C-alpha cells in the first residue's frame, strides 16, 4: 500500500502531534492513507486513539527507525454535536 501522504512528527510533543496529524488528514480525500512517523510514549497512545475517535481507521502500527510508523486511512469525520442554546 502506497500512502497518499507522509508526516514526520517525531520531534514534536502532544498535543501538537495530533494537531499536525489532523491537519494532514484534512488535506486528504476520504479513503486515502496517511503515513505518520511518531515517537514512543504519549504520541503513540494519543494519535491513533484521537484518529479513531474522529472516524479514521488505524491500519497498522509498527516499529520504525527512531520511533513508530502508523498508517491511517481517512474516514468520515465525526464532529461533536453543536451545543443547543434552546431552553
N, C-alpha and C positions, 0 to 999 in steps of 0.2 A: 504494500500500500504506500503510495506516494502522497505525503501531506501537501495540502494546498498552501500552508504557511508554516513558518518556524519562528519560535520565540525563545530567547535565552534569558531567563530571569534568575539565574543562579546568583548574581551579585546582589540581588535585592531582598529585602525583608518584608514580612507581612505587615500591613495589608497591601503594600504596593505590588506584591506578586500577583494577587488576584485582580487588582485594578488593571495591570498591564495585560493579563490574560484575557480579561473581559473585553478590553478594547480591541485586542487582536481578533477575538471571536466575532465581534460586531462587524469586522471587515470581511468576514466570510459569508458565503451563502449557506443556507440550511443543507446539511448533509456533507459539507466539506470538512476536512480533517486538519487540525492544528497540532503540530509537534511542539511540545513545551519542554525545555530543559530547565530543571529546577533543583534546588538544594534539598538535602535531607532535613528532617525536622518539621517545623511548622508549615513551610510551603508545601511539602509533600502530603501533609494531612489536610491543609485548608483548600488548596487549589482544586483537587479532584472533588472534594465534598461540595464546595461552592458551585463548581461547574454542574454537578449532578442536580443540585437543588434548583438551578436555573434551567434545567431541561436538556443539558448536553450529555452525551454518552462518553464515559471513560472507557476507551477501547483497550488500552494497555498501560502498564506502569512497570518499568524495568530499569535496573541499574545502568548508568552511563558514566563515562569519564567525568569526574568532578561533581557527580550528583545522580540525578534520575532523569529518565526520558518518559514523558507522558504523551499519549495520543488521545486527543479529544475530538469527537465528531459533533459539529454544531447541530443542535436540535431546535425545536420550537421553544423559544424563550418564554419562561413563565415569569410573569411580573406579579408582584404582590398587589392585591386589590387596593384601589384608592380609598382613602378614608371617607366615610359618609358623614356629611355635616347636617343631615336631616335629623330632626328630633323624633 
